[in-house]
């Protein structure tokens, strides 16, 4: 009896050890964790993009891993990172320990992604960040490569490039105001939510705008969650600003656009307004967000590469909305991760890092090539610029998000003009025309 | 700039006053610190959003439905959650915090975290002394005056109003005089939450409808009622306009510090409390005699 009991215990221990310690044994799926704030648009974008990639890859027979076809399986993890960074780290821990995923895509808020990044690195899992823009995420890679080499930025390009692109948009719009309204001296009101990521952008804006031949009319820093900005708008109107340079990633972008539209403030808005990148913006502003210009990644009908429209059209058909940049989990899986696995013939993270960091791939938003820093160290940072990723400038025009930039844009005086297919002309709001037309 | 500050102060002040009046009423009458007050305001905003956009209700009908539903929810809450623990003020405080979070999570499940909006009852704006003011903001200002007027008439000239005033002055004596103190408290709760519903109806078009929309107004409402003196409707009104003025001054005098407007308003509250611990018009309760 004693022997039988011992045998049963030994068998149970063996089964347990096999189940816990050798998860890849007999494995025929690749598990990818998709982490993001799933109750919000950003998280839904993460999930939808990943689902589309999974469906396409599995429908084509799966991923060829050293001669063996493996299907992709997604695991959803709600990071709840808008409300609680601890929830985000717990969700990442669960992906690592309970679900034992092979790779992770997603993340949105820099504060949360920094913490999630540490966990993924500890478990040596490749993590494609598809939301946070802070350069620190990739500086860590260069500074401590052995620890952070498993992190790659998937979207968007970092905040230094975001602000550079926004300045191009500001110059573009100011040029149109100057020529069409004959305004010799453009005054710009800088309105940035009070958030860490926006602070260096405000400093940069104050320094750069006068160099563009424009005048800074003032700086306003509302709370990121302000719901009433009528006082700020009154003050901006009093300042005589012709352009409002917005730096918003939070909900304040909605009341600011809505109330400015309702009050017919005689100044055009250009810059970053993350809320205006979503289809729901029109409804959320009750249509008062008309003529708002923002940096964006996708717009219906605008083609950045030959892959853009097939992706955007299919996404719209499948999910009923235009993808936002968090849906670039699609590109991360479809164009970065899977080709790397097939090239390397393995799921081994270390071997895949060596492939991904040097591969150049075309995606719906442009060509992805990972940068090195000035000392030649790997950054795993997205390359910005003509031929790589540029982003879009979009403007809300009568309920539609229209692509308006790049429109005959030149990176340098001798460089060729760049205009994406599907780009339309920028429109000045009629009440601004009325206010300034001589 | 002076006109900007004056008009913005009046508009901001009326917004805070709308919220604070209902909160002060239930505290003054029943000593219930209903932290879920602004969560009821959030529920009313969602009711209006749902009935107008999904069911196609006329906005006026939607407001009517929202106020009734939220008032009923308030009565049910009182009966099931607050009444059994009413004598323990700390327990009531914690229970209403839990209720507010529960309501937030329910809305999150039903409507997700997406930002929604409702159309204004009166679209457009007026220009008063060079300052652009939404008609909806003017409606809020008028609503405060109307609500205050109706409250005054109700409290002064109805039997229930008399009972509420008597209970507010001294619960024990009111009980001894044959008034059903518990029932009065429940009705006061219904009226208070109904006012939160009206506030939701008036303010929702000026705000974003989302599950956390109750957080910031809660902080400002508490600041208003504490500054005005807990339980004093008159005090709440004065305090609302003081804090509204403080916010307007910050935005116009320190544009780059506009995000500090809430912090400055709360600092003023703390300063006043240091000088007058009971607030501007603190109500003296029977326990304090």
Interface residues (C-beta under 8 A of the other chain):
Chain A: X37 X39 X40 X41 X82 X83 X193 X194 X218 X219 X220 X221 X222 X223 X225 X226 X227 X228 X230 X231 X232 X233 X234 X235 X237 X238 X251 X254 X255 X258 X259 X262 X263 X264 X265 X275 X280 X283 X284 X285 X286
Chain B: X1 X4 X8 X11 X12 X15 X108 X112 X113 X114 X115 X116 X117 X119 X120 X123 X124 X125 X131 X132 X133 X134 X137 X206 X207 X208 X210 X212 X213 X216 X247 X248 X251 X252 X255 X256 X257 X258 X259 X261 X262
